[in-house]
């Protein structure tokens, strides 16, 4: 349902937000507020975006909490980008952060930091915005319809006479046009004649046997013959040139037309490339491949994978896809010793001396965050019934909760058809170095105190490693580039089968679910980044141990569109599928 005002607030200010909503709705101003207006079963982020775009104003409950909330900032940013007016309702004397100040620079502020809640002033401001928009819409309708009121006394006094005059004028114009037309064509063609009828009597010097008067033109026979000969000679030369250049035979109009059609119309293969890729847009959905978490059969209801299109490469005729939902929960890597928090000699991890451990020791205790050597990379790119791991094979004792979701699991690509696997493209993957690899190469490693996707990170200054993969996890840089910058939903929920197969405590009673990135924490050799808003009251992402067994997996792939066609609409309800 479309509402007039979207209310944006931090969780700590929910009481004030609900009070403002109640007051405005008593004044017949319809409001959208979460979580009240989110339809059960619908994605939280998607509902937020739709509500903002369909609102006429956004009411920001501005406080020290909303000022620090990345979710509130994104809501304000979305409103500004969609030209939805923002009213900042200040309830605390907090200085806006730079990002918030930038988006609210030209918007309206109301100060409610004293005892009075200023709801009347708020109501008046909203009414002014809504009233202005309604007036503008009416003016645009009048401009589009070109409505110009004209006072016509004659029409009012003499409606019958006016009608007769209009009819007579139209008839006179019609007769005049008909007379001019007949005179212009007089002596050239009989009524109902064709182009051939025009040319035949003139070329033969004959007469037209109609009532129309025919005036035969006078001709100087010698001069006319020379003129005709020159024209014929020029025509013959042009035809000879066409024949010599390999063009169609000028004597056959039918052949000429067919040849032109063949040249102008591209072949079916040429038509296929642009038609398929032009049908797809960033944000569309594609059904492609199948996956079953450990312990599930082919009867699983959500076995078919739905992907989100996050980038389109028309030059290479390729699509970059990210799984729409979290497909499973798996550790990135396991402790290299084989037992979490123990080294290869059986010594337990000692927190009191943690700063003295070397990177190599921490990898023994808590796994390796190096993408190239990780268990998750090996598994994602395998189609084998039993995966062969290059590094330490994942075992349950090597995870932080002693749960092994790899134990009975075939490779991720095992459920893909041969045709689907043939469509997968190997992609060069650039990943920042973890602490150990950066130390070896004397390069700078990526590390940050921020937890916001909205921040700007200069990844070009960090050491990187390049691998070639068909299936991979996104990096923090790619999340910014493909999701955040395209206003796509960053947070995802798991499939039901993924939830049912998970034995960890990570997803229990959680509003958001963490999913792994391949970007390591450069300050260590055993931590990776994961999208995790809502987990432990953190921001958009945080660091996790590589052996964390409950981290969600959202694979990304690149597919080629060569020699295929799609069916469907590309929507979530009716995604594109590859035609048989």
Secondary structure as the mmCIF struct_conf table of DSSP 4:
data_model
#
loop_
_struct_conf.conf_type_id
_struct_conf.id
_struct_conf.beg_label_comp_id
_struct_conf.beg_label_asym_id
_struct_conf.beg_label_seq_id
_struct_conf.end_label_comp_id
_struct_conf.end_label_asym_id
_struct_conf.end_label_seq_id
BEND BEND1 UNK A 4 UNK A 4
STRN STRN1 UNK A 5 UNK A 8
HELX_RH_3T_P HELX_RH_3T_P1 UNK A 11 UNK A 13
HELX_RH_AL_P HELX_RH_AL_P1 UNK A 14 UNK A 26
TURN_TY1_P TURN_TY1_P1 UNK A 27 UNK A 28
STRN STRN2 UNK A 31 UNK A 32
TURN_TY1_P TURN_TY1_P2 UNK A 34 UNK A 37
BEND BEND2 UNK A 38 UNK A 38
HELX_LH_PP_P HELX_LH_PP_P1 UNK A 39 UNK A 39
TURN_TY1_P TURN_TY1_P3 UNK A 40 UNK A 41
BEND BEND3 UNK A 42 UNK A 42
HELX_RH_AL_P HELX_RH_AL_P2 UNK A 44 UNK A 53
TURN_TY1_P TURN_TY1_P4 UNK A 54 UNK A 54
BEND BEND4 UNK A 56 UNK A 56
STRN STRN3 UNK A 57 UNK A 62
BEND BEND5 UNK A 63 UNK A 63
HELX_RH_AL_P HELX_RH_AL_P3 UNK A 64 UNK A 68
HELX_RH_AL_P HELX_RH_AL_P4 UNK A 70 UNK A 81
TURN_TY1_P TURN_TY1_P5 UNK A 82 UNK A 83
STRN STRN4 UNK A 85 UNK A 90
BEND BEND6 UNK A 92 UNK A 92
HELX_LH_PP_P HELX_LH_PP_P2 UNK A 95 UNK A 97
HELX_RH_AL_P HELX_RH_AL_P5 UNK A 98 UNK A 103
TURN_TY1_P TURN_TY1_P6 UNK A 104 UNK A 106
BEND BEND7 UNK A 107 UNK A 107
STRN STRN5 UNK A 108 UNK A 111
BEND BEND8 UNK A 114 UNK A 116
HELX_RH_AL_P HELX_RH_AL_P6 UNK A 119 UNK A 145
TURN_TY1_P TURN_TY1_P7 UNK A 146 UNK A 146
HELX_RH_AL_P HELX_RH_AL_P7 UNK A 153 UNK A 157
HELX_RH_AL_P HELX_RH_AL_P8 UNK A 159 UNK A 185
TURN_TY1_P TURN_TY1_P8 UNK A 186 UNK A 188
TURN_TY1_P TURN_TY1_P9 UNK A 191 UNK A 192
HELX_RH_AL_P HELX_RH_AL_P9 UNK A 195 UNK A 204
TURN_TY1_P TURN_TY1_P10 UNK A 205 UNK A 205
BEND BEND9 UNK A 210 UNK A 212
HELX_LH_PP_P HELX_LH_PP_P3 UNK A 216 UNK A 218
HELX_RH_AL_P HELX_RH_AL_P10 UNK A 221 UNK A 244
TURN_TY1_P TURN_TY1_P11 UNK A 245 UNK A 246
TURN_TY1_P TURN_TY1_P12 UNK A 250 UNK A 251
HELX_RH_AL_P HELX_RH_AL_P11 UNK A 253 UNK A 264
BEND BEND10 UNK A 265 UNK A 265
HELX_LH_PP_P HELX_LH_PP_P4 UNK A 266 UNK A 267
HELX_RH_AL_P HELX_RH_AL_P12 UNK A 268 UNK A 277
TURN_TY1_P TURN_TY1_P13 UNK A 278 UNK A 279
TURN_TY1_P TURN_TY1_P14 UNK A 282 UNK A 283
STRN STRN6 UNK A 285 UNK A 290
TURN_TY1_P TURN_TY1_P15 UNK A 294 UNK A 295
TURN_TY1_P TURN_TY1_P16 UNK A 298 UNK A 299
TURN_TY1_P TURN_TY1_P17 UNK A 301 UNK A 302
STRN STRN7 UNK A 304 UNK A 313
TURN_TY1_P TURN_TY1_P18 UNK A 314 UNK A 317
STRN STRN8 UNK A 318 UNK A 323
BEND BEND11 UNK A 324 UNK A 325
STRN STRN9 UNK A 326 UNK A 326
STRN STRN10 UNK A 328 UNK A 329
BEND BEND12 UNK A 332 UNK A 332
TURN_TY1_P TURN_TY1_P19 UNK A 336 UNK A 337
BEND BEND13 UNK A 338 UNK A 339
TURN_TY1_P TURN_TY1_P20 UNK A 340 UNK A 341
STRN STRN11 UNK A 342 UNK A 342
TURN_TY1_P TURN_TY1_P21 UNK A 344 UNK A 345
BEND BEND14 UNK A 346 UNK A 346
HELX_LH_PP_P HELX_LH_PP_P5 UNK A 347 UNK A 347
STRN STRN12 UNK A 348 UNK A 348
HELX_LH_PP_P HELX_LH_PP_P6 UNK A 349 UNK A 349
HELX_RH_3T_P HELX_RH_3T_P2 UNK A 351 UNK A 356
HELX_RH_AL_P HELX_RH_AL_P13 UNK A 359 UNK A 366
HELX_RH_3T_P HELX_RH_3T_P3 UNK A 371 UNK A 373
HELX_RH_AL_P HELX_RH_AL_P14 UNK A 375 UNK A 380
TURN_TY1_P TURN_TY1_P22 UNK A 381 UNK A 381
BEND BEND15 UNK A 385 UNK A 386
HELX_LH_PP_P HELX_LH_PP_P7 UNK A 387 UNK A 389
BEND BEND16 UNK A 390 UNK A 392
HELX_LH_PP_P HELX_LH_PP_P8 UNK A 393 UNK A 394
HELX_RH_3T_P HELX_RH_3T_P4 UNK A 396 UNK A 398
BEND BEND17 UNK A 399 UNK A 399
TURN_TY1_P TURN_TY1_P23 UNK A 400 UNK A 401
BEND BEND18 UNK A 402 UNK A 402
TURN_TY1_P TURN_TY1_P24 UNK A 405 UNK A 408
HELX_LH_PP_P HELX_LH_PP_P9 UNK A 409 UNK A 411
HELX_RH_3T_P HELX_RH_3T_P5 UNK A 412 UNK A 415
BEND BEND19 UNK A 416 UNK A 416
HELX_RH_AL_P HELX_RH_AL_P15 UNK A 418 UNK A 423
STRN STRN13 UNK A 424 UNK A 424
STRN STRN14 UNK A 427 UNK A 432
HELX_RH_AL_P HELX_RH_AL_P16 UNK A 435 UNK A 441
TURN_TY1_P TURN_TY1_P25 UNK A 442 UNK A 442
BEND BEND20 UNK A 449 UNK A 449
TURN_TY1_P TURN_TY1_P26 UNK A 453 UNK A 454
BEND BEND21 UNK A 455 UNK A 455
HELX_RH_3T_P HELX_RH_3T_P6 UNK A 459 UNK A 461
BEND BEND22 UNK A 462 UNK A 462
STRN STRN15 UNK A 464 UNK A 469
BEND BEND23 UNK A 470 UNK A 470
STRN STRN16 UNK A 471 UNK A 472
HELX_LH_PP_P HELX_LH_PP_P10 UNK A 473 UNK A 475
HELX_RH_AL_P HELX_RH_AL_P17 UNK A 476 UNK A 478
HELX_RH_PI_P HELX_RH_PI_P1 UNK A 479 UNK A 484
TURN_TY1_P TURN_TY1_P27 UNK A 485 UNK A 487
STRN STRN17 UNK A 494 UNK A 494
HELX_RH_AL_P HELX_RH_AL_P18 UNK A 496 UNK A 501
BEND BEND24 UNK A 504 UNK A 505
TURN_TY1_P TURN_TY1_P28 UNK A 506 UNK A 509
BEND BEND25 UNK A 511 UNK A 512
STRN STRN18 UNK A 515 UNK A 520
TURN_TY1_P TURN_TY1_P29 UNK A 522 UNK A 523
BEND BEND26 UNK A 525 UNK A 526
STRN STRN19 UNK A 527 UNK A 531
TURN_TY1_P TURN_TY1_P30 UNK A 533 UNK A 534
HELX_RH_3T_P HELX_RH_3T_P7 UNK A 535 UNK A 537
BEND BEND27 UNK A 540 UNK A 540
STRN STRN20 UNK A 541 UNK A 545
TURN_TY1_P TURN_TY1_P31 UNK A 546 UNK A 547
TURN_TY1_P TURN_TY1_P32 UNK A 549 UNK A 550
STRN STRN21 UNK A 552 UNK A 553
STRN STRN22 UNK A 556 UNK A 560
TURN_TY1_P TURN_TY1_P33 UNK A 562 UNK A 563
STRN STRN23 UNK A 566 UNK A 567
BEND BEND28 UNK A 568 UNK A 568
BEND BEND29 UNK A 570 UNK A 574
STRN STRN24 UNK A 576 UNK A 576
STRN STRN25 UNK A 577 UNK A 578
#
